[in-house]
C-alpha cells in the first residue's frame, strides 16, 4: 500500500472559498523578528485545523496563516476554507519545519500537546497551546524548562481563555486585600460526569480521511473505534489520551483559585475517588463509615474525585490547603442558604474572617464571626484595580510582536498543570505523596514517582 503523504499541495487538495467576516483587531506592539517584519504580521501554523482551532480563527485572521496541519483530511478541508493559501500538512513534525514560521497554535489532542509545544520551542517559535500543557508531570516540566530557557525569545500562552474574564481580577483583589482576613484554604470544583469502562474494542478500519496512526501518536496503539471521535469528551477520559476532568475543565476552574494564590508547587498531594451516589461522593460521610474508595482504573480517569495539596507559604500568606472536587463531590458550603451545587464550575476561598464564593463571572463575600465587620478591609481605589487583560488570544499575538509577556505563560500554566497532575499521581498510587518540586521527585513512594512519566511508542520523542 503506498505511503500517505504528510503534506498536501493545493492542486491535490479541494478548492476552498475564503470566509466572510472580519477577524479580531490586534494592534501591533513592536517590531516582529524575522523575514516578515515589514508587514508586522506573524507567520502562523495552526496545528489542528478544526474543532478547538475554530476558536482561534477569527483572532488570527489578521496574521499570515501560512500552514495548516490535521490528521483528519475533513478537518483540514474545513480549515482550508478559512485560509485557502496555507500549505497543508498531515504530520505536525513536518509542519513545524515550514520555512519562515514565527508562531504556532496547538489545538491537537491532549496527549500530543507537550510534544508539539516542546518541538516548537526547540525551533524558537512562539507557542499558543490548548490546555492541559501535558499529560504527565515530566512532560509539563520539560516544556516549562524549555520555555524558561527561551523566555527572552518567545511568547507562550496556555489556552485557559476564561482567564481573560475580569472577575478573575476582582477575586484576586479581594483575596490579596484581605476581604476575608488571612487566607487559609482554597477550593475549586467542576460537576461533569464523563464515564468509561475501558479502552474501546476494535470496530472496523479507520476511514480514508483519517490518519489514525498519527492520531495515536506517541501513545500505545489501540484498535480503531469511531466512538473515540466525538469531540474531546470522547477520548480525554482515557489515560493514554487525556487526564479526565481535572485536566480538562479543571484547567479553567482551578485557574480561578491559582490566579489568587501566587503559589509554588505543592509539597504533598492526595487523590481519592468514591462510588457514585455514595454519601462521600456527594460531600457527606456514610453512617457506618464503611464506604470504600474506588481503586484506580487501569484505563480511565476517575469521575467522583477529590484531590488536595499542601501549598507552601509565600510573602503575603501562610501555607494553605488547595482542594479540587469533581463529578458531584463538593466542599461544604459556608452557609445553608448558599447552594454550591448550583455553581457547576466554581471556586471558594476560606479566610479567618469569612469566605469568597465565585464562578467565572461572579463572586460573593460571606463574612463570618463577630470580628468580620469589614473595618479591616480597605478597598483599593479604582486607579489601582488590576487592568483588564483584553482579548486572550490577542494578548499572545501582541506579546509575540512586543514584550513577550502573557498572563498564562508556560511557567504559570505549567505550575498549575503540574499541581493538578500530581493529584492524579497520588490517586493512582493509592496514598498521599510527598513531592520535591525543585527536583521533580516523589520522595516517599517509588510507585508514585514512576507515574510522573510515561513510555512512548517507538519512533516518538518529546525532544525533537
C-alpha positions in Angstrom: 0.0 0.0 0.0 1.6 3.4 -0.9 2.6 5.6 1.9 0.3 8.5 2.6 1.8 12.0 2.1 2.5 14.2 5.1 1.8 17.5 3.3 -0.6 18.3 0.5 -0.2 20.6 -2.4 -3.0 22.9 -3.3 -3.7 21.1 -6.6 -4.0 17.9 -4.7 -6.5 19.4 -2.3 -10.0 20.6 -2.8 -10.6 24.2 -3.9 -11.6 26.4 -1.0 -13.5 29.6 -0.6 -12.4 32.3 1.8 -14.7 33.1 4.6 -16.6 36.3 5.1 -16.3 38.5 8.2 -13.6 40.4 9.9 -11.2 39.0 12.4 -10.4 40.4 15.8 -8.4 43.6 15.5 -5.0 43.1 17.2 -2.8 46.1 17.5 1.0 45.6 16.8 3.1 46.0 20.0 6.5 46.2 18.4 8.7 45.0 15.5 8.5 41.4 14.6 11.6 39.4 14.3 12.3 37.6 11.1 11.6 38.0 7.4 8.1 39.3 7.8 9.0 42.4 9.8 7.9 45.0 7.2 4.2 44.0 7.4 4.5 43.3 11.2 2.4 40.1 10.7 3.2 36.7 12.2 3.6 33.7 10.0 1.5 31.2 11.9 0.9 27.4 11.6 -2.3 26.0 13.0 -1.6 22.5 14.4 -5.1 21.1 14.5 -7.2 22.8 11.8 -10.8 22.4 13.1 -12.6 21.6 16.3 -11.0 23.7 19.1 -8.9 25.5 16.4 -12.1 27.3 15.3 -11.9 29.4 18.5 -8.7 30.9 17.2 -9.5 31.6 13.5 -11.1 35.0 13.9 -8.4 36.3 16.2 -5.6 35.0 14.0 -7.2 36.2 10.7 -5.2 39.5 10.8 -1.9 37.5 10.7 -0.4 35.3 8.0 -1.7 31.7 8.5 0.9 30.0 6.2 0.4 26.4 7.3 -2.5 24.1 8.4 -2.0 20.7 9.9 -4.5 18.0 10.8 -4.6 14.2 10.8 -8.2 14.3 9.6 -8.5 15.4 6.0 -12.1 16.6 6.5 -10.9 18.9 9.3 -8.1 20.1 7.0 -10.6 20.9 4.3 -12.7 23.0 6.8 -9.6 24.9 7.9 -8.6 25.5 4.3 -11.9 27.2 3.6 -10.7 29.8 6.2 -7.1 30.0 5.0 -7.0 28.8 1.3 -3.4 30.0 0.8 -2.0 28.0 3.6 0.1 24.9 2.9 -1.5 21.7 4.2 0.2 19.1 6.3 -0.9 15.9 8.0 2.2 15.3 10.2 2.8 18.1 12.7 6.5 17.2 12.8 6.8 18.2 9.1 4.7 21.3 9.6 6.9 22.7 12.3 9.8 22.9 9.7 7.7 25.0 7.4 10.0 27.7 6.1 9.6 31.2 7.7 7.4 30.2 10.6 7.2 32.6 13.6 4.5 31.0 15.7 2.2 28.1 16.1 -1.3 27.4 17.7 -1.6 23.9 19.0 -5.1 22.5 19.1 -4.4 18.8 18.9 -5.5 16.0 21.3 -4.2 16.4 24.8 -1.7 13.5 24.6 0.3 15.4 21.9 0.2 18.9 23.5 3.6 18.7 25.2 5.2 17.2 22.1 4.0 19.9 19.7 4.8 22.7 22.2 8.3 21.4 23.0 9.3 20.8 19.4 8.1 24.3 18.5 10.1 25.8 21.4 13.2 24.0 20.1 12.7 25.9 16.9 12.4 29.3 18.8 8.7 29.6 17.8 6.1 31.4 19.7 3.5 28.9 21.1 -0.1 29.1 22.0 -1.1 25.7 23.3 -4.5 24.5 24.3 -4.8 23.1 27.9 -3.6 21.0 29.5 0.1 21.6 28.9 0.9 17.9 29.1 -0.4 14.5 30.2 2.4 13.8 32.7 4.4 15.7 35.2 7.6 15.0 33.3 6.0 16.4 30.1 4.9 19.6 31.8 8.3 20.1 33.5 10.1 19.5 30.2 8.0 22.1 28.3 8.2 24.6 31.2 12.0 24.3 31.5 12.4 24.7 27.7 10.3 27.9 27.8 12.2 29.4 30.7 15.4 28.9 28.8 13.9 30.8 25.8 11.6 33.3 27.6 13.7 36.2 26.2 12.9 35.0 22.6 9.4 33.6 22.6 5.9 34.3 23.9 3.8 31.4 25.2 0.1 31.2 26.3 -1.8 28.2 27.7 -5.4 28.1 26.5 -7.3 28.9 29.7 -9.1 31.7 27.9 -11.6 32.2 30.7 -8.7 33.9 32.5 -9.5 37.0 30.5 -12.8 37.5 32.3 -12.4 40.4 34.7 -13.9 38.5 37.5 -10.6 36.7 37.9 -9.0 40.1 38.7 -11.8 41.1 41.2 -11.5 37.8 43.0 -7.7 38.1 43.3 -8.0 41.6 44.6 -10.5 40.5 47.3 -8.1 37.8 48.5 -5.0 39.9 48.4 -6.6 42.9 50.0 -7.9 40.9 53.0 -11.6 40.9 52.4 -11.8 37.6 54.2 -8.9 38.1 56.5 -5.8 35.8 56.3 -6.3 33.1 53.7 -6.4 29.6 55.0 -7.9 27.3 52.3 -8.8 27.4 48.6 -11.3 25.1 46.8 -12.3 24.6 43.2 -14.8 22.2 41.6 -16.5 21.0 38.4 -19.6 18.9 38.1 -19.1 17.0 34.8 -19.5 13.2 34.9 -17.8 11.6 31.9 -17.7 7.8 32.5 -16.0 5.0 30.7 -15.4 1.3 31.3 -12.1 0.9 29.4 -10.5 1.3 26.0 -12.9 0.7 23.2 -12.8 -2.6 21.2 -11.9 -2.7 17.5 -14.7 -1.5 15.3 -13.7 -1.7 11.6 -10.9 0.2 9.9 -10.1 3.9 10.0 -11.8 5.9 7.2 -9.6 7.1 4.4 -9.7 10.7 5.6 -8.2 9.8 9.0 -4.5 9.1 9.5 -5.2 7.1 12.6 -1.6 6.1 13.4 -0.7 9.8 13.6 -3.7 10.5 15.8 -2.4 7.8 18.2 1.0 9.5 18.1 3.3 8.7 21.0 0.7 6.7 22.9 0.4 2.9 22.9 -1.5 1.7 19.8 -5.2 0.9 20.4 -7.6 -0.5 17.8 -9.7 2.0 15.9 -13.1 2.7 17.1 -15.2 5.6 15.7 -16.5 6.4 19.2 -13.1 7.9 20.0 -14.0 10.7 17.6 -17.0 12.6 19.2 -15.1 15.6 20.5 -12.6 15.8 23.4 -15.1 14.3 25.9 -15.0 11.1 23.8 -11.3 10.5 24.4 -9.8 12.6 27.2 -11.1 10.3 29.9 -8.6 7.6 28.8 -5.1 7.7 30.4 -3.3 7.3 27.1 -5.2 10.2 25.5 -6.0 12.6 28.4 -6.3 13.3 32.1 -10.0 13.3 32.7 -11.9 16.3 34.0 -9.1 17.7 36.3 -7.0 18.3 33.2 -10.0 19.4 31.0 -12.3 21.8 32.9 -10.0 21.7 35.9 -7.5 23.7 33.9 -10.1 26.5 33.7 -11.7 26.2 37.2 -8.5 25.6 39.2 -7.2 28.7 37.4 -9.8 30.8 39.4 -8.0 29.7 42.6 -4.5 29.6 41.2 -4.7 33.2 40.0 -5.2 34.4 43.5 -2.6 32.3 45.3 0.8 33.2 43.9 1.5 29.5 44.5 4.7 27.5 44.3 4.4 23.7 43.5 2.8 21.7 46.3 4.8 19.7 48.9 2.1 17.0 49.1 -0.7 15.6 47.0 -3.7 13.3 47.7 -6.4 11.9 45.4 -9.4 9.7 46.1 -12.4 8.5 44.1 -15.7 7.4 45.6 -18.6 5.3 44.3 -21.3 7.2 42.6 -24.2 8.2 44.8 -22.4 7.3 48.0 -22.5 9.9 50.8 -18.8 10.6 50.3 -19.3 11.3 46.6 -21.9 14.0 47.5 -20.0 15.7 50.2 -21.0 13.7 53.2 -20.0 10.6 55.1 -21.7 7.2 55.4 -23.2 6.4 58.8 -21.2 3.3 59.3 -18.1 4.9 57.8 -17.6 1.7 55.7 -17.8 3.1 52.1 -14.6 2.1 50.3 -12.9 4.4 47.8 -12.8 3.2 44.2 -9.4 1.8 43.3 -7.6 3.3 40.3 -8.9 2.1 37.0 -6.1 1.0 34.6 -7.7 2.7 31.6 -9.9 5.6 32.6 -9.7 8.7 34.8 -12.0 8.9 37.9 -15.4 10.6 37.9 -16.3 11.4 41.5 -12.9 12.6 42.6 -11.3 14.8 45.3 -7.6 15.8 45.3 -5.8 18.1 47.7 -2.5 19.8 48.0 -0.3 21.5 50.6 0.8 24.8 49.1 3.9 26.5 50.7 3.7 29.9 52.4 4.8 33.0 50.5 5.5 36.6 51.5 1.8 37.5 51.9 0.0 34.4 53.2 0.7 31.3 55.3 0.9 27.8 53.9 -2.6 26.7 52.8 -4.5 23.7 51.6 -5.8 23.7 48.0 -8.6 21.3 47.0 -10.2 20.1 43.7 -13.6 18.3 43.6 -15.3 16.8 40.5 -18.2 14.8 39.4 -20.6 16.0 42.1 -18.1 15.9 45.0 -18.2 19.4 46.7 -16.7 21.3 49.6 -19.0 22.1 52.5 -21.0 25.3 52.0 -20.2 28.1 54.4 -23.9 28.8 54.9 -27.0 26.6 54.5 -28.6 29.2 52.3 -25.7 29.1 49.8 -26.1 26.1 47.5 -22.7 25.5 46.0 -24.2 22.7 43.8 -25.9 25.3 41.7 -22.4 26.6 40.7 -21.4 24.0 38.1 -17.8 25.2 38.0 -16.6 27.4 40.7 -14.1 28.2 43.5 -14.2 29.2 47.2 -11.7 30.8 49.5 -11.8 30.4 53.2 -10.1 33.1 55.4 -10.0 33.9 59.1 -12.9 36.4 58.6 -15.1 34.7 56.0 -15.5 33.2 52.6 -15.4 34.2 48.9 -17.5 32.1 46.6 -17.2 32.6 42.9 -17.6 31.3 39.4 -16.0 32.6 36.2 -18.2 35.7 36.0 -19.5 36.5 39.5 -18.4 36.5 43.2 -19.8 36.9 46.7 -18.2 37.7 50.0 -19.6 36.0 53.1 -18.4 37.4 56.4 -18.0 35.1 59.4 -17.6 35.8 63.0 -18.1 38.9 65.2 -14.8 40.4 64.1 -15.8 40.3 60.4 -17.1 43.9 60.5 -15.2 45.0 57.3 -13.4 47.8 59.1 -10.2 46.0 58.4 -10.9 45.8 54.7 -9.5 48.7 52.7 -10.9 48.5 49.2 -8.3 49.6 46.6 -9.1 52.7 44.6 -10.2 52.5 41.0 -6.8 53.6 39.7 -5.1 50.6 41.4 -7.5 47.9 40.1 -5.8 45.2 38.1 -6.3 46.3 34.4 -8.3 44.2 32.0 -6.4 41.5 30.2 -8.3 42.2 27.0 -8.6 39.6 24.3 -6.9 36.4 25.4 -5.5 35.2 22.1 -4.8 38.8 21.1 -2.7 39.2 24.2 -0.5 36.4 22.9 -0.2 37.8 19.4 0.7 41.2 20.8 3.3 39.6 23.1 4.8 37.8 20.1 5.4 41.2 18.5 6.4 43.0 21.6 7.4 42.3 25.2 6.8 38.5 25.1 4.7 38.7 28.3 1.4 36.9 28.7 -0.9 36.2 31.6 -0.8 32.4 31.3 2.6 31.7 30.1 4.2 28.2 30.4 5.6 29.0 33.8 2.3 29.9 35.3 0.3 27.4 33.3 2.9 24.7 33.8 2.9 25.1 37.6 -0.9 24.8 37.6 -0.9 21.8 35.3 1.8 20.0 37.3 -0.1 20.5 40.5 -3.3 19.0 39.1 -1.5 16.0 37.6 0.1 15.3 41.0 -3.4 14.7 42.3 -3.9 12.0 39.7 -0.4 10.5 40.6 -1.4 10.2 44.2 -4.8 8.7 43.3 -3.1 6.1 41.0 -0.5 5.3 43.7 -3.3 4.9 46.3 -1.9 7.1 49.0 -0.8 10.6 49.9 2.6 11.5 48.4 5.3 13.9 49.4 6.7 15.9 46.5 10.0 17.8 45.9 9.0 20.4 43.3 12.6 21.6 42.7 13.8 18.1 41.8 10.5 16.9 40.3 10.5 13.8 42.5 8.1 12.0 44.8 10.2 11.4 47.8 8.3 8.7 49.7 6.8 6.4 47.1 8.7 4.8 44.2 5.5 3.6 42.6 4.1 7.2 42.5 7.5 8.6 41.3 7.3 6.2 38.3 3.9 7.7 37.4 5.5 11.1 36.8 6.3 9.9 33.3 5.1 7.5 30.6 6.6 5.4 27.9 6.2 6.4 24.3 5.8 4.4 21.1 8.9 3.6 19.2 9.8 6.5 16.9 8.3 9.2 19.1 10.4 11.6 21.2 9.4 14.5 23.4 12.6 16.4 22.5 12.6 16.6 18.7 
